[in-house]
C-alpha cells in the first residue's frame, strides 16, 4: 500500500510572485484575530494606504498542504498566490488565511527542504507541526473563514455588497460547507478542482487506474482496494483521531470525506465551478453535476471545464503517440475567466 503524507490532491497551482519588497507591510497587511486560546492569522494584499479604499472582498482559500505563502529570499519578501492578484487590485481586497501550525513567513532555504520532505513517508515536525495536524479538518477551516469574513465585512474599507469566496481542491470543500451552512454574507462562490463525492473515493479510483495502466494485476488491485475498505472502516471508528494516520490524519480523512453534493445544492447565490478534464478523478465527478442541479430545479450554477488541463490548471501537450511533451501553466487565464464572470 502506498503511503505518503498527503495522498489527496496536493494542490498548489503555480505559485506566482505577487510582489517583492524588503518591507512586508508594503505589499500586505497581517491581521490576528482571537480564536479561543489561539489566533486566526490572515493577510490582506496591499499597503496600509490600500485599506483606506473601499472595495469588495475576495477571500481565497488555498488547497491542501501546510505551505507558507510568504517567502523570504535574499532579504526580500514575496507573497505567492495561484494567480496575479495585482492585476485586479483595483477591484477587490484579496485575503488569504494562514493555516494553524504553519509558518506565515518562510525562507526559501526552508521551503526547498520542505518540498523535499513532503515526498518522504513521515516528514519531521520541522515541516509538519503537531498543531497543524490537530487543526487540519473541515470544520476548523470553515470556522476560520467564517470568522474572517464576519470581521472584515464590518470594516469601513470593505464593500459588503459583494463578498467572494474562492477555493480549490481542499478549499472546494471548505467553500461548499461555508456558503451552504454558515455564512450568508457571501454573494458569489468560485470553486475549482474538487469533487462532489467523498475524498477517500479517490484512493480506490487511483488503484483502479494502476490496474488499467498494467502497473499491477487485477488481483493485486483488488487486494489493495480491500485494504482500503478496512482502513476506511477504521477511520469511521476513529473519526476525530489525530494520532491514527493513513498519510493524513484520520480526522482529516473523515471530515473531507463527507461529500459536497448536498452542500452545493443548498447554495442559492451564484456559483462558478471550474476544473480540468485531464484531472480525471475530478472531471468524471463534476461532469455529472449539472444533472443534479437540473433535477433539483436549480439555475445558479456556471460550470467551466478546461480541456486537457490538470488539477493545477497546467495544459497538457501531447504528441501524436499520446506522450506528454509539455505542461503549460494556465492559472492566470482561468482566473481571468472567473473575474469576467464576477463582472456580469
C-alpha positions in Angstrom: 0.0 0.0 0.0 1.5 3.3 -1.0 1.7 5.8 1.8 2.6 9.5 1.6 2.0 12.4 3.8 -0.9 13.9 1.9 -2.2 11.4 -0.6 -5.1 13.6 -1.8 -4.8 16.4 -4.2 -1.6 18.2 -3.4 -2.9 21.4 -4.8 -0.5 24.3 -5.2 -1.4 25.7 -8.6 1.6 27.5 -9.9 2.5 29.9 -7.0 3.4 33.1 -8.7 5.1 36.1 -7.0 2.5 38.8 -6.1 5.2 41.3 -5.4 8.6 41.7 -3.8 9.9 44.2 -1.2 12.3 44.4 1.7 9.3 45.5 3.9 6.5 43.1 4.2 4.0 45.8 5.1 4.4 47.4 1.7 2.7 44.5 0.0 0.3 43.0 2.6 -1.2 43.7 6.0 -1.1 41.0 8.6 -4.1 40.5 10.9 -4.5 38.4 14.0 -8.0 37.6 15.4 -8.5 35.9 18.8 -9.8 32.3 18.4 -10.2 30.9 21.9 -6.7 30.4 23.3 -5.3 30.7 19.8 -5.4 33.2 17.0 -6.5 33.3 13.4 -3.9 34.9 11.1 -4.7 36.3 7.7 -3.3 38.8 5.3 -4.8 41.4 3.1 -2.9 42.2 0.0 -1.8 45.8 -0.4 -0.3 48.6 1.7 -1.9 50.5 4.6 -3.0 53.1 2.1 -4.9 50.5 0.2 -7.0 49.9 3.3 -8.4 53.4 3.0 -10.1 52.5 -0.2 -13.5 50.8 0.0 -13.6 47.7 -2.2 -15.4 44.3 -2.3 -13.9 41.3 -0.5 -12.3 38.4 -2.3 -11.3 35.6 0.1 -9.0 32.9 -1.4 -8.8 29.6 0.4 -5.8 27.5 -0.6 -5.8 23.8 -1.1 -4.1 21.0 0.9 -0.5 21.1 2.2 0.8 23.2 5.1 2.6 25.6 2.8 3.7 29.1 3.9 2.6 31.7 1.3 5.1 34.5 2.2 8.6 33.7 1.2 11.8 35.5 2.1 14.6 35.3 -0.4 17.8 37.4 -0.3 16.3 39.9 2.1 13.1 40.4 0.0 9.6 39.2 0.8 7.5 37.5 -1.9 3.8 36.9 -1.3 2.8 34.0 -3.5 -0.6 33.2 -5.0 -2.1 31.0 -7.6 -2.7 33.9 -10.0 -1.7 37.6 -10.2 -3.9 39.3 -7.7 -2.2 42.6 -8.5 -4.0 42.6 -11.9 -7.3 43.0 -10.1 -6.2 45.1 -7.0 -8.4 48.0 -8.0 -11.5 45.7 -7.9 -11.1 43.8 -4.7 -9.4 43.4 -1.3 -7.7 40.0 -1.6 -7.4 37.9 1.5 -5.7 34.6 2.4 -5.9 32.9 5.7 -2.9 31.1 7.2 -3.5 27.5 8.3 -2.9 26.8 12.1 0.5 25.5 12.9 2.0 26.7 9.6 4.6 29.4 9.3 3.4 32.7 7.9 6.9 33.6 6.5 9.5 31.0 5.4 12.9 31.4 3.9 13.3 29.8 0.5 16.1 27.6 2.0 13.4 26.2 4.4 10.9 25.8 1.6 13.3 23.8 -0.6 13.8 21.3 2.2 10.1 21.4 2.9 9.1 20.3 -0.6 11.7 17.5 -0.5 10.3 16.4 2.9 6.7 16.1 1.5 7.9 13.2 -0.6 9.0 11.3 2.5 6.7 8.9 4.3 6.8 10.8 7.6 8.3 14.4 7.5 9.5 15.7 10.8 7.7 18.3 12.9 10.1 20.9 11.5 8.0 20.8 8.4 4.6 19.5 9.5 3.8 20.5 13.1 1.5 18.7 15.6 -0.6 21.9 15.8 -1.2 21.7 12.0 -2.2 18.0 12.2 -4.6 18.7 15.1 -6.3 21.6 13.2 -6.3 20.1 9.7 -10.0 19.3 9.3 -13.0 20.8 7.5 -14.9 22.4 10.4 -11.8 24.2 11.6 -11.1 25.7 8.3 -14.8 26.6 7.8 -14.8 28.3 11.2 -11.7 30.3 10.3 -13.2 31.6 7.0 -16.5 32.4 8.7 -14.6 34.4 11.4 -12.5 36.3 9.0 -15.4 37.2 6.7 -17.6 38.4 9.6 -14.7 40.5 10.9 -13.9 42.1 7.5 -17.4 43.0 6.4 -17.6 45.2 9.5 -14.6 47.2 8.4 -15.2 50.6 6.6 -12.9 49.7 3.7 -14.9 46.6 2.7 -17.9 46.9 0.4 -20.1 44.2 1.8 -22.4 44.3 -1.1 -20.0 41.9 -2.9 -18.2 39.2 -0.9 -16.5 36.5 -3.0 -15.3 33.1 -1.7 -12.8 31.3 -3.9 -11.3 27.9 -3.1 -9.8 25.0 -4.9 -9.2 21.3 -4.1 -9.4 21.2 -0.3 -10.7 24.7 -0.5 -13.6 23.4 -2.7 -15.0 21.5 0.3 -14.4 24.4 2.7 -16.3 26.8 0.4 -19.2 24.4 -0.1 -19.6 23.9 3.6 -19.1 27.6 4.5 -21.6 29.1 2.0 -24.2 26.4 2.4 -24.3 26.2 6.1 -22.5 29.1 7.9 -22.1 32.4 6.1 -24.9 34.3 4.4 -22.7 37.3 3.6 -21.0 35.5 0.7 -22.6 36.8 -2.5 -20.5 34.8 -5.1 -18.8 31.5 -4.8 -15.9 30.2 -7.0 -14.8 26.6 -6.5 -12.4 24.6 -8.6 -10.6 21.2 -8.8 -12.8 19.5 -6.3 -15.4 16.7 -6.1 -19.0 16.2 -5.1 -18.2 12.8 -3.5 -16.0 11.5 -0.7 -12.3 12.4 -0.6 -11.5 8.7 0.2 -13.0 7.5 -3.0 -10.1 8.9 -4.9 -7.8 6.3 -3.2 -9.9 3.5 -4.8 -10.0 5.2 -8.2 -6.2 5.5 -8.2 -5.8 1.8 -7.6 -8.2 1.0 -10.5 -6.1 3.3 -12.7 -2.9 1.4 -11.7 -4.6 -1.8 -12.9 -5.7 -0.1 -16.2 -2.1 1.0 -16.8 -0.8 -2.5 -16.2 1.3 -1.5 -13.2 -0.4 -4.1 -11.0 -2.6 -7.1 -11.8 -6.3 -7.1 -11.2 -5.9 -9.4 -8.3 -3.3 -7.2 -6.7 -5.5 -4.2 -7.3 -8.5 -5.8 -5.6 -6.3 -6.8 -2.6 -5.2 -3.1 -2.3 -8.9 -1.9 -2.5 -9.9 -4.5 0.1 -7.2 -3.0 2.4 -8.6 0.5 1.7 -12.1 -0.7 2.8 -10.6 -1.8 6.1 -8.7 1.5 6.5 -11.9 3.4 5.9 -13.7 1.3 8.4 -11.0 2.1 11.0 -11.3 5.8 10.1 -15.0 5.7 10.7 -14.4 4.1 14.1 -11.9 6.9 15.0 -13.2 10.0 13.1 -11.6 12.6 15.3 -8.2 10.9 15.8 -5.1 12.9 15.0 -2.9 10.0 16.3 -4.1 7.5 13.7 -2.6 8.2 10.3 -3.1 7.0 6.7 -0.8 9.6 5.3 -3.1 12.3 6.6 -4.8 12.1 10.0 -8.0 10.1 10.4 -9.7 13.3 11.4 -8.7 15.0 8.1 -9.8 12.0 6.0 -13.2 11.7 7.7 -14.0 15.4 7.7 -13.2 15.8 4.0 -14.9 12.6 3.0 -18.5 13.7 3.9 -19.2 14.6 0.3 -20.0 18.1 -1.1 -23.1 17.5 -3.3 -25.7 18.2 -0.6 -23.9 21.5 0.3 -23.5 22.5 -3.3 -27.3 22.1 -3.9 -28.0 24.2 -0.8 -26.2 27.2 -2.2 -28.7 29.7 -3.6 -26.3 32.5 -4.7 -24.2 32.5 -8.0 -21.9 29.5 -8.1 -19.0 29.1 -10.5 -17.1 25.8 -10.7 -14.0 25.2 -12.9 -12.0 22.0 -13.5 -9.5 20.5 -15.9 -10.7 17.5 -17.9 -7.2 15.9 -17.5 -7.8 15.8 -13.8 -9.7 12.6 -14.3 -10.8 11.8 -10.8 -12.4 15.3 -10.5 -13.7 15.6 -14.1 -15.7 12.4 -14.1 -17.4 13.6 -11.0 -18.1 17.2 -12.0 -19.2 16.4 -15.5 -22.4 15.0 -13.9 -23.0 17.9 -11.6 -25.4 19.8 -13.9 -27.6 16.8 -13.9 -28.1 17.2 -10.2 -28.8 20.9 -10.5 -31.3 20.4 -13.3 -33.1 17.6 -11.4 -33.4 19.9 -8.4 -34.6 22.9 -10.5 -31.6 25.0 -9.7 -30.2 27.5 -12.1 -27.4 29.2 -10.2 -24.5 27.0 -11.5 -21.9 28.0 -14.0 -19.7 25.0 -14.8 -16.5 25.6 -16.8 -14.3 22.6 -17.9 -10.8 23.3 -19.3 -9.9 20.6 -21.8 -6.5 18.9 -21.4 -5.9 20.8 -18.2 -4.8 19.0 -15.0 -5.7 19.5 -11.3 -3.5 22.6 -11.1 -4.6 24.0 -14.5 -1.5 23.1 -16.4 -2.4 22.5 -20.1 -1.1 19.1 -21.1 0.6 19.0 -24.5 0.9 15.6 -26.2 2.4 14.3 -29.4 0.6 12.1 -31.9 1.5 9.0 -29.9 -0.1 10.4 -26.8 3.1 11.1 -25.0 3.2 14.3 -22.9 5.6 16.8 -24.4 4.9 19.9 -22.3 2.9 21.3 -19.5 1.9 25.0 -19.8 0.5 26.8 -16.7 -2.9 28.5 -17.4 -3.9 29.6 -14.0 -4.0 33.3 -14.9 -6.2 32.5 -17.9 -8.5 30.5 -15.6 -8.7 33.3 -13.1 -9.4 35.8 -15.9 -12.5 33.8 -16.8 -13.9 33.9 -13.3 -13.1 37.6 -12.9 -15.1 38.2 -16.1 -17.9 36.1 -14.6 -17.9 38.2 -11.5 -18.3 41.4 -13.5 -21.5 40.2 -15.2 
